[in-house]
Amino acid sequence: MRVIDLSHTIEPGMPVYPGTPEPEFQPLATLDKEGFSEQLITLSSHTGTHIDLPSHILSEMTRPDVFAVEQFAGKGVVMDVRDAAGGVISKEQLKPFSALIGSCDFLLLSSGWSENWGRPDYFKGYPALSVEAAHWLTEFDLKGIGVDMISVDLPDSVDLPVHRRVLGKGIVLIENLTALSSLPDSPFTFCAFPLKIAGAEASPIRAVALVG
């Protein structure tokens, strides 16, 4: 079995959503002084590769600390959407793969946008799901939808309609994935476990695919 890492590294100076503070690392103890190492890490719950839970947008939705752990692992498939016309992933582009989508727990959309990680262009011009496509995808029995972009909604979106539709159906969103092009065409096991934080609306994750 191969374990494929689909996560960006959390480190000082890393890309964060505009307006979100960068993670901070402060030493609490060092090998030279105390004989052991320890550090204080301060970061947003939406730092790096992370999972959005329903309470991120909708106050009435179940809190993540009572989600069954099974929600965050299952059968995954990857779909190549690098040719998304006009920067929008449409329902028409996804429909030919309805049987594949219906067979999985997690749909990962590979746009190749993670290649822009660390560049200013990462935050603009990325392909986002159309609202129609989001509505159509929520008709499937999915646990989650993952993307290798900063968001599933367009950069200038205010109401975040895709977030609202998907999270409102109890489907989690995984953003800022990477290395999706290294995944096989055949199904694999996908894992995206959030930290077990009471009342959190999101969490950084170590997303991985188990292949073979």
C-alpha positions in Angstrom: 0.0 0.0 0.0 1.2 3.5 -0.9 0.4 6.5 1.3 0.2 9.7 -0.8 0.4 13.0 1.0 -2.1 15.5 -0.3 -1.3 18.3 2.2 0.7 21.5 2.2 3.3 22.1 4.9 2.3 24.5 7.7 5.2 26.9 8.2 5.9 30.6 8.8 5.2 32.8 5.7 3.0 30.2 4.1 0.0 31.4 1.9 -3.1 32.1 3.8 -6.5 33.4 2.7 -6.4 37.2 2.3 -7.1 38.7 5.7 -6.2 35.6 7.7 -3.2 35.9 10.0 -0.2 33.7 9.1 0.7 30.9 11.6 3.1 31.9 14.3 5.7 29.6 15.9 7.2 30.5 19.3 9.7 28.3 21.2 8.7 27.4 24.7 11.7 25.1 25.4 14.9 24.2 23.6 17.2 21.2 23.7 20.2 23.4 24.7 18.4 25.2 27.6 15.7 22.9 28.9 16.9 19.6 27.5 13.7 19.1 25.4 12.0 21.0 22.6 8.5 22.5 22.7 6.8 25.2 20.8 3.6 27.3 20.8 1.8 27.3 17.4 -0.9 29.9 16.8 -2.9 29.5 13.6 -6.3 29.9 12.1 -8.6 26.9 11.8 -8.5 27.5 8.0 -4.7 27.3 7.7 -3.2 25.3 4.8 -4.9 22.1 3.8 -8.1 22.2 5.9 -11.6 20.9 6.2 -14.7 23.2 6.4 -17.5 21.8 8.5 -21.1 22.8 8.3 -21.0 25.2 11.3 -18.4 27.3 9.3 -21.4 28.9 7.5 -24.6 27.7 9.1 -25.1 28.2 12.9 -27.8 25.6 13.1 -25.7 22.8 11.8 -24.2 20.1 14.0 -20.9 21.0 15.6 -17.8 19.0 14.5 -17.0 17.6 17.9 -20.0 15.3 17.7 -19.4 14.2 14.1 -18.7 10.5 13.8 -15.1 9.9 12.9 -16.2 7.7 9.9 -17.4 11.0 8.3 -13.8 11.8 7.5 -12.6 8.7 5.7 -13.9 6.6 2.8 -13.7 5.7 -0.8 -12.3 8.6 -2.9 -12.1 9.3 -6.6 -10.3 12.1 -8.4 -11.6 14.0 -11.4 -9.5 16.1 -13.8 -11.0 19.6 -14.2 -8.0 21.4 -15.6 -10.0 22.4 -18.7 -12.8 24.0 -16.8 -14.1 26.6 -19.2 -14.1 30.2 -18.0 -12.8 29.3 -14.6 -16.0 27.5 -13.7 -16.5 23.8 -13.0 -20.0 23.2 -14.5 -22.6 20.6 -14.1 -22.2 19.7 -17.7 -18.5 18.9 -17.2 -19.3 16.6 -14.2 -22.5 14.8 -15.5 -20.7 12.3 -17.7 -19.0 11.0 -14.5 -22.2 10.6 -12.5 -21.7 6.8 -12.1 -18.2 7.3 -10.7 -19.4 10.1 -8.4 -22.2 7.9 -7.2 -19.8 5.2 -6.3 -17.6 7.2 -4.0 -17.6 9.0 -0.6 -15.2 11.7 -1.5 -14.9 13.5 -4.8 -11.6 15.3 -5.4 -11.4 17.9 -8.1 -7.9 18.2 -9.6 -7.5 21.6 -11.3 -3.7 21.8 -11.1 -4.1 25.1 -9.3 -1.9 23.9 -6.4 1.0 24.5 -8.7 0.5 28.2 -8.0 0.9 27.7 -4.2 3.1 30.5 -2.9 2.4 32.9 -5.8 0.0 35.8 -5.7 -2.0 34.2 -8.6 -3.1 31.4 -6.2 -5.8 33.7 -4.8 -7.4 34.7 -8.0 -8.5 33.2 -11.3 -8.9 29.7 -9.9 -11.7 27.5 -11.2 -14.7 27.3 -8.8 -17.8 25.2 -8.7 -20.9 26.7 -10.3 -23.9 26.9 -8.0 -25.8 24.6 -10.4 -22.9 22.0 -10.2 -23.0 22.3 -6.4 -26.7 21.7 -6.2 -26.3 18.6 -8.5 -23.5 17.2 -6.5 -25.5 17.4 -3.3 -27.9 14.9 -4.8 -25.3 12.2 -4.3 -24.5 10.5 -1.0 -21.1 12.1 -0.6 -19.2 12.6 2.6 -17.1 15.3 1.2 -15.8 17.3 -1.8 -12.1 18.3 -2.0 -10.3 20.8 -4.2 -6.7 21.9 -4.8 -7.8 25.6 -4.7 -8.2 28.2 -1.9 -12.0 27.9 -2.1 -15.0 26.2 -3.9 -16.6 29.7 -4.4 -15.4 32.4 -6.7 -12.9 35.0 -5.3 -15.4 37.8 -5.4 -18.2 35.8 -3.8 -19.8 37.4 -0.8 -22.7 35.0 0.0 -20.6 31.9 -0.6 -23.5 30.0 -2.3 -21.5 26.8 -3.0 -20.3 26.6 0.6 -23.9 27.1 1.8 -25.4 24.5 -0.4 -22.7 21.8 0.2 -22.2 22.3 3.9 -26.0 22.7 4.3 -26.4 19.2 3.1 -23.9 17.9 5.7 -21.1 17.4 3.1 -17.7 18.6 4.3 -15.4 20.6 2.1 -11.6 20.1 1.9 -9.7 23.0 0.5 -6.0 23.6 -0.4 -5.2 20.0 -1.3 -2.1 19.3 -3.4 -0.6 16.6 -5.5 -3.9 15.4 -6.8 -2.4 14.7 -10.2 -0.4 11.9 -8.5 -3.6 9.9 -7.7 -4.6 6.9 -9.8 -7.7 6.8 -12.0 -9.1 4.0 -9.9 -10.7 4.5 -6.5 -8.6 4.8 -3.3 -9.1 5.4 0.4 -9.2 9.0 1.3 -8.6 10.3 4.8 -9.1 13.9 6.0 -9.3 13.8 9.8 -9.8 17.2 11.6 -8.4 17.8 15.0 -10.9 16.9 17.7 -11.6 20.5 18.8 -14.9 21.3 20.6 -17.0 23.8 18.8 -14.6 24.2 15.8 -16.0 25.1 12.4 -12.9 24.0 10.6 -9.5 22.4 11.1 -6.2 21.9 9.5 -5.8 18.3 8.3 -3.1 15.9 7.1 -5.0 14.7 4.0 -3.8 11.4 2.5 -4.8 8.8 0.0 -4.2 5.1 0.6 -3.6 3.4 -2.7 -3.3 -0.3 -3.4 
